[in-house]
Amino acid sequence: MNIKFFLSDNDLAPTTISGKLYANALIKRGYDIEVVQKSNRKLDILNKLSCNMILFQKTFDKGHSYNEVRHLKGKVHLVYIDDDFLGMNDKNHINTLNVADLILVGNKQHEALMHKYTKTPVETITSINDFENYRYIPFETRNNNPLIISWQQSLADVYISDLLSIKYPLINLHKEYGIRLQLYGWHEGKHYGKPDNRRFVSKYFPFAEFISFMPYDSYIKHIVPKIAMTDIFIVPYLDIPDRYGKAGFGLKRIMMLGVPVIVSDIGIHKEIIQDGVNGYIATTADEWYQKLKELITQSELRKKFSLTSRNLIDTKYSYDNCVNIFIDAIKKYIPDFK
């Protein structure tokens, strides 16, 4: 089977990085795959059909959407990896999903919601982890005084409401314990037409360090080692539709490093985190405060979460398990995918 994997040409996007990990994993398993990022090449493939299957990263890029692919329905297998819940009120987006043979999503909540919008089969997969670049850091190597709490987004400026939803717990804990706050992923108004919001956030967190976004290669070299020395990592997401498609790609990378995590109470987090066992799930501001305080004051609890987090990645989310889940999801509806 000849397969084309259409990825975005935006190499800054985490979904592009994730897509490349999927593609490379399939190539290692012997699948005949060509990764395609250039729009002209995509359109040429769509007009001169020469493959059996096309895998698409989302629906929004040139060469991915309904008007460009609808003529291929029934002629080639069309599979979309729809890794967020954006665009569900967009007619073109829905039409694109309806023309597909299969939709792959990152969590069970997203899968359940998708059935309200499309009759196309939907399967849940899990992101493939980059074990080479995210090595476990033993708990004992972290000797920060005061402790460091970190937060990260690939486009931090878009998620400031999520971060500020727990501003009072963080402010109060800084007052009580002098915790340092490291905030990663600021584009500084340089990309996506988004404004630089660091000054606004610094009004609430004058004690925070703002770390600029870096492309993947530089991120691996300069940022990952810095995050690896963090004492606690926070993932506060608002309970809104735009967050329902989250696949836990970033969260699992932090857990691979052995950094203890506290996360908000949304779909994907409840699939990955067992509250009190390999991390904490917090709902209210009071819960965020209490659970952060427990981690700040109890080094043995941080050590427990560090070890159990990495163990979960090594077992349930091992490289081979994640690849198998991806392959089995497609084979369930496209048996000749082999």
Secondary structure as UniProt FT lines:
FT   STRAND          2..6
FT   TURN            11..12
FT   HELIX           14..28
FT   TURN            29..30
FT   STRAND          32..36
FT   HELIX           39..47
FT   STRAND          53..57
FT   TURN            62..63
FT   HELIX           66..69
FT   HELIX           70..72
FT   TURN            73..75
FT   STRAND          77..81
FT   TURN            86..89
FT   HELIX           91..99
FT   STRAND          102..105
FT   HELIX           108..114
FT   TURN            115..117
FT   STRAND          122..124
FT   TURN            131..133
FT   HELIX           139..141
FT   STRAND          148..152
FT   TURN            154..155
FT   HELIX           156..159
FT   HELIX           160..164
FT   TURN            165..166
FT   HELIX           167..177
FT   STRAND          180..186
FT   TURN            188..189
FT   TURN            192..193
FT   HELIX           198..202
FT   TURN            203..204
FT   TURN            206..207
FT   STRAND          208..212
FT   HELIX           216..218
FT   HELIX           219..223
FT   HELIX           224..228
FT   STRAND          232..235
FT   HELIX           241..243
FT   TURN            244..245
FT   HELIX           249..257
FT   STRAND          261..264
FT   HELIX           267..272
FT   TURN            276..278
FT   STRAND          279..282
FT   HELIX           285..297
FT   HELIX           299..315
FT   TURN            316..317
FT   HELIX           319..331
FT   TURN            332..333
FT   TURN            335..336
//
